[in-house]
């Protein structure tokens, strides 16, 4: 455990940084870092600003890893690795956050300009302020507190500020892992990109993800003569009902996860015909499946295909199933790992809460680390407003998370 007097100094320093942290949030929010595939320019301007900010803050060891991207105006997506030396260098404590944000969506739903952050009742509002700038800022100021108090952490500290998290991470942490050897198996890797309102969830495992596009092809005809056509919408609707059988076929429970079951849900529905009196000859819907690690994804795919084959025969349609996303569950991080234990101690000290390891249905970049053989844990204290209109960050969460990181930095 850290020396209480030393940690108290760091905590007080972080409290004094409140206005500076709000200012950094505001400046970062004003630099939209939206992926080219989502209509933006990428993270270059934000990365240039952050590199300069880190240097002015006293963090000198900074490396820029450029992932080629022909769709970006400058031809690459930047990833920042910043290092602060500790008493020992046999391992590094990493905080990995991402610079990119999603588009603001429907502007009419915002109470202000999503890229001009505003403060209201202890909250900062703006696109990206919680996802992921809350902890990007917290991680930087956790190091700034060390610098201000002239304190060395127990081990080296690494800040990874990466690109492309919102659209797959191929130009982000995945590229960094493939092109560098900065991460080591003994390192503590914290990814503050998942959490809950109390800060009690340490995410150590994820479900497999299977997204499918299902296209039903029938025969279009006039609504008054259905016998002359084949109603693709009706057949697709039947299949949607049949797919609910997956809940019975694959009914294992794992209390590590919430919900503790595999889920199989129809989601997006594409338009078919524009008018009421036409029977559609083509219909498209999508499935979002979140599968417990105990089930092979391929087994689920075969069952879905079998149900589709049966529906084809019943309605005399053709059903094409194509893959949108397939991400088999990564090996979980051990609940007894050093990173989990360090976070539990820090959360107890800062928030007076008992955090516990959990699994989630969503995908995080921690899975990329786990597939590469690293033990990584996701943790943050969040109000979970990511991707919403009027996204906000609780200022107290931002400061508290910085204290948690500081506590981890000082643990033996």
Buried (B, 14 or more C-beta within 10 A) or exposed (E): EBEEEEBEBBBEBBEEBBEEBBEBBBBBBBBBBBBBBEEBBBBBBBBBBBBEBBEEBEBEEBEEBBBEBEEBEEEBBBBBBBBBBBEEEEBBBBBBBBBBBBBBBEEEEBEEBBBEBBBEEEBBBBBBBBBBBBBBBBBBBBBBBBEBEEBBBBBBBBBBBBBBBBBBBBBBBBBBBEEEEBBEEEBBBBBBBBBBEEBBBBBBBBBBBBBBBBBBBBBBBEBEEEEEBBBBBBBBBBBBEBBEEBEEEBEEEBEBBEEEBBBBBBEEEEEBBEEEEBBBBBBBBBBBBBBBBEBEBEEBBEBBEEBBEBBBEEBEBBBEBEEEEBBBBBEBBBBEBBBBBBBBBBBBBBBEEEBBBBBBBEBBBBBBBBBBEBBBBBBBBBBEBBBBBBBBBBBEBBBBBBBBBBBBBBBE
